Amino acid sequence: MFKSFIEEYRGNDLGVLIENEPLAKHTTFRVGGPARIFVVPNAKESLIQTISLVKKYHLNYKVIGRGSNLLPSDHLFDGVIIKCDKGLDHIEINENYVTVGAGVSTILLANRVSKQNLSGLEFISGVPGSVGGAIYMNAGAYNKEIKDVLVKVLILDDKGELNWVSPDELNFGYRTSIMQMNRHWTIVEAVLELEQGVYEEIVELMKMRKIRRIESQPTNLPSAGSTFRNPLPHYSWQLIEEAGLRGVRIGGAEVSKKHCNFVVNVGDATAQDIYDLIQHVQNVVFEKSGIELHPEVEMFNW
């Protein structure tokens, strides 16, 4: 079945295809075992055809973005990893409305719209990841979330049909959306509504937030950003700090000394190290406080 998939994918010129590609190259943790097949479709239509092919050949598959919130295991992913990247990197600006492909970098998008004097994405200007990933988890910072600027999202559903859905239909919550309950739905593109602003003011705010992020977060080490959701009204970092876990290590994974809601790869971590450390933090915090921490990081192939 894999051979037939490869032949048809390449025969239809759908994009890049690599066999046994290490997922460590495609996650911000810099960990993860190989994918038996790794593809990057070269257009929206190619993405649709690729998903149709994996279903035709009954192959296991997962769609990813820029890997900024993923923890795959160290084992072989015996299926197809579909990366939304170059083929889904379109940005179209029409007055205050922006149509953007799911593979576009959130940082690149924030910078691009700022040059058109559009405000509303400053909160995500320092958050690595893709637009699709941001919608999937309702990414946010500084008391603002991606849902706040969304007009509609184009979804490829599990029947292979494209549908525009509204933010209300996506059931957004704190770092959640209905997409997490429907793993075989794929975000293709989105329309955002922003506000007119002043370029110098937008850039200054982005600059200030970048400085704050560098000062307060371990941006020099591989991580997936905040590891745990905040169990409001509590804060994960504070619970981890009070549990005495700052700087704790398992193998090459460490609870950051700079910001203890970050698990970081100090240079030689395996995915198993990170997984074990996340579980250890959950267990100790629960023992100390009775509060259960839930990871923001999505784990798969375990």
Buried (B, 14 or more C-beta within 10 A) or exposed (E): EBEEBBEBBEEEEBBBBBEEBBBBEBBBBBBBBBBBBBBBBBBBEBBBBBBEBBBEBEBEBBBBBBBBBBBBBBEEBEBBBBBBBBBBBBBEBEEBEBBBBBBBBBBBBBBBBBEBBBBBBBBBBBBBBBBBBBBBBBBBBEEBBBBBBBBBBBBBEEEEEEBBBEBEBBBBEEBBBBBBEEEBBBBBBBBBBBEEBEEEEBBEBBEEBBEEBEEEBBBEBBBBBBBBBBBEEBEBBEBBBBBEBBEBBBBBBBBBEBBBBBBBBBEEBBBBBBBBBBEBBBEBBBEBBEEEBEBBBBBBBE
